Structures are given as structure tokens and as C-alpha cells.
Amino acid sequence: MDNLFNNTQVAFSLKSDTELDRAYFLFKMIDNQPLVRIGTAVTNFAIKAKLPVEGLIRATVFDHFCGGINEDDCVPVVDKMYSKGVSSVLDYSVEGKEDEAHFDDAMQIALKIIDFAKEKKSIPFVVFKPTGFGRFELYEKLGEQQQLNSDELKEWNRVEARFEKVCKAAFENDIALLIDAEESWMQDAADDLVTKMMRKYNTNKAIVFNTLQMYRWDRLDYLKKLHELAKVEGFYIGMKLVRGAYMEKENARADEKGFATPICISKEATDENYDAAVRYMIENIKTMAIFAGTHNESSTYYLMHLMQEKEIKNKDPRIWFGQLYGMSDNISFNLAAKEYNVAKYLPFGPVKDVMPYLIRRAEENTSVAGQTSRELSMIKTERKRRKESKQ
């Protein structure tokens, strides 16, 4: 089992030689931190100046990491991946829009994807970000136990109504719903709201999933407390486990405010925290469902070993593995070949609106030690294998 993810033939079976060459070029670029910074600045400038760069972006970074500009555009990618047993999570990845019209749009898109997904086994999950449905500052204020004024209270009621509408639609159509986690200083209010939805819609199984960022040292305790509540009130817990995406921002804010960082002391401590949460959920799998969102091979093997120990079938519907589209294909496609449940997050949206998301992903890759070099190593191995097979 422990060398499963080295099979590059399975990993890149859907990629043409041209697509593999493009992937190699992109990860070589991402592997260079100064180049990422320069590329980010130039891309931002070009988009703001309305220079005609969308075609170039679409043909390179966008098409590698995104499914398309709308859900229909994603269908060929969805169908192609599903032919290898890999499902899709359509992720509307437009960030930074903070007005009521955009919040309503995001809700309508989530509802549309639920409607879209109910006809397709290849799309078992729908996802949204809390700040896609309401202003960041509103979550922050509530999380800090500040009193909302009358206008803010009405605004928050609209946020709750959006959550309610989407969770109800997911429940009625039996589509699982992943709700992303964001910065720690807005997360308490989001957690409370997601728990409210779990109480209401997770009465028979996990439909509504929250997200735990395990680079936060307090998240395992949060999971255990939630479990105690769930046992008393009789609801199921759905949880996506990730390491986290805002580390530099979290540490910078803690320094600025003069308090202890919410982030684990080291990468090793984060890894231990992540695996401890996986273990806790598997030990309580009768009332939980887990979406293990990780590009870490060790954590993936660990979950596989726990499943073996507990004699849990590979296809158990309560356990899913997840990676981002365009990354860690060696994990996704090799797991799927062994009939584990696997889903790729498939970002979509207008090219210029998705760029902040793509830039964040590029910056994350440069800051995660070993991630990009691992991708490059796998691509090199497969290019060599293909070349030798043609000789």
C-alpha cells in the first residue's frame, strides 16, 4: 500500500503529452518564489488595466487549475474525471465580492449546482464559503460577541436565510454540502451558524459539513465539544478536515495584535493535529462523516490504514478523500483506482474574477515545503516513462 501514490501512469492517465508539458511549465514557475511574486503583480496590473490577457491566462494557469467559466463549461472535465472514478466538487471561486447582490448571486449559484448535481452521480457535493453569503465584518463582529445594530441584525438575518435555503435544498435533494472555513477571527460566527444547520438537517446522516483547519491548535477540542453536543441532541457530524490556507495572514495578525497565534507551533504539530482529528472521527464514524481534504501522502495512508484496521470498506459513503483539481493527481487517481471515494475540488467562474483565488493557490504552493517539488518530480517521472515507452 505504501508506494501506491508513485504510479504516475495511473496518476496522469487523463493528461495528453501537451497537458503534461503545460503542468511541468506551471509548476516550474510556481517553484520560484520571486517569479510568483512578479507574476502575481503583473497579472493583477494587466487585469486592472483591462489588457487583453484573459486568453493567455485561460490557456495556461486557468485551464490547469479550473474547470471552466460556468458549471456547463465544467461538464467535459467532470465527465472525464468520473470515467476514472474521480468525482467533482464544483467550487464557485469568485472571492472578495461584498455586496448583497453578489451574496444573492452566490446563493443562486449554489442552488443551481444542487439542481445540477442531483442528476449527476459524478457531483456528490456542493460547496460554498461563508463570506460568499455575507460580509466578513459581520461574522467578525458576531464572533467577538459585539452587539449588532438594527441594520446589521437585518443583514445577518439575510445571511442566515441564505444558509437555510441552500441547506434545505441540499437536504431535500440528498446532496452533501461542504461549507468552507476561513480566517479564525470570523470563524466562530460561521461555526455557530453551521452547527445550527447540522442540528436541523443532519438528523439521519451527515448532509451539512463544516470545515476544520487543523493548523489551528484548538480545532480538535472544538470537534470533541461538538461531538458531545451531537450526542445529547442526536445529530450527525459532517466535517471536512484540511490543514489550512491562511497561515501567514493568521500569524501576521497575531503579531500585530500582540496575542498568541492560533496556528500550531510547527508543521509537525499541524500534521499530528490533523491525524488526531482523522483518528477521532474514524473512532466515532457511526455518527460522523469525514471529507479528508489533503495533499499529504502520509495522512492519506494513515486514513487508509485506519479504515483497514476498523474493517471499513473502501467505498464506505461516510469517508471521502479530496484534493484540488490540477494538483496531487498521484493521490486522487490512484485512490480511485483502488475504489476509494475521491472528489476533486473543481474551481470555476469568470477568468478575471477567479484570479484572486488562483493567485492565493500559487502563493500557498510556494509556502508549503515540498508540495511543488513533489508535483514536478511526478511529472518528470511520467514524461520519462512516456518517452521510453515510445522508443
Sequence and secondary structure as in RCSB ss.txt:
>XXXX:A:sequence
MDNLFNNTQVAFSLKSDTELDRAYFLFKMIDNQPLVRIGTAVTNFAIKAKLPVEGLIRATVFDHFCGGINEDDCV
PVVDKMYSKGVSSVLDYSVEGKEDEAHFDDAMQIALKIIDFAKEKKSIPFVVFKPTGFGRFELYEKLGEQQQLNS
DELKEWNRVEARFEKVCKAAFENDIALLIDAEESWMQDAADDLVTKMMRKYNTNKAIVFNTLQMYRWDRLDYLKK
LHELAKVEGFYIGMKLVRGAYMEKENARADEKGFATPICISKEATDENYDAAVRYMIENIKTMAIFAGTHNESST
YYLMHLMQEKEIKNKDPRIWFGQLYGMSDNISFNLAAKEYNVAKYLPFGPVKDVMPYLIRRAEENTSVAGQTSRE
LSMIKTERKRRKESKQ
>XXXX:A:secstr
 TTGGG HHHHTTT  HHHHHHHHHHHHHHT HHHHHHHHHHHHHHHHTT S HHHHIIIIIHHH  BSSHHHHH
HHHHHHHTTTEEEEEEE      SHHHHHHHHHHHHHHHHHHTT TT  EEEE GGGSS HHHHHHHHTT    H
HHHHHHHHHHHHHHHHHHHHHHHT EEEE    HHHHHHHHHHHHHHHHHH SSS  EEEEEETTBTTHHHHHHH
HHHHHHHHT  EEEEEE  S HHHHHHHHHHHTS  SB SSHHHHHHHHHHHHHHHHHTGGGEEEEEE   HHHH
HHHHHHHHHTT  TT TTEEEEEETTS HHHHHHHHHTT  EEEEEEES HHHHHHHHHHHHHHHHHSTTHHHHH
HHHHHHHHHHHHHHT 
